[in-house]
């Protein structure tokens, strides 16, 4: 009798797993956009190998097309960053940094602070090597992006619409050429952004299987081609073009219900930017 009772309880508890199906068939969107960016970077270095970095990054969408719908020019994002770096004077090939970024998103609902504000904390290590006029660097950066406010929960599975904190690994490889006769440094780099704790609700839809925990995936592929123009010993300008391929899975949970909506979002973004750098 106890055995049958146990089996019955197990069956009842598993019903919730199979009540999670998407309310609507998962949809997809594709966005092509062009963006203008303006940056300012301030760096103070000390002899002990410690550096302080303050940066502001403003981004403006000039034109965007999502599945045939054209958007108007608008403010996109703002990144305000404060970080500390350290490079051992006796081991110049390796540098570590840790920092905080306040992220403001202009394309979100401004009536709720938790919708448009994010807090980002990161830690990175950069290895670099220079051969004659060429320099090569590889940076590995772990970062977490923290959401504020309430997050809707899907009752059947117990999972939330979004993670409270999303973790990513960003791998960036750069090659630069230091011109001898002119104050110019052309460069090119590529960066991969991998998820480390993708939301289970984003993963499970793949096979429409509530027991599938899915896998992590590449969320961004970024490439940049630019040139740094050194004005004098402390000031420089960085002119660049960047291409950003993005892939994401947006899950929406209707509050206090079992309704799920999922959209696969693919984006192709072109950006032209200029950065002012002051270092001393």
Buried (B, 14 or more C-beta within 10 A) or exposed (E): EEEEEEEEEEEEEEEBEEEBEBEEEBEEBEBEBBBBBEBBBBBEBEEEBEBBBBBBBBBBBBEBBBEEEEBEEEEBBBBBBEBEBEBEEEEEEEBEBEBEBEBBBBEBEEEEEEBBBBBBBBBBEBEBEEEEEEBEBEBEBBBBBBBBEEEBBBBBBEBBBBBEEBBBBBEBEBEBBBEEEEEEBEBBBBBBBBBEEBBBBBBBBEEEBBEEEBEBBEBBBBEBEBBBBBEEEEEBEBEBEBBBBBBBBBBBBEEEEBBBBBBBBEBEBBBBBBBBBBBE
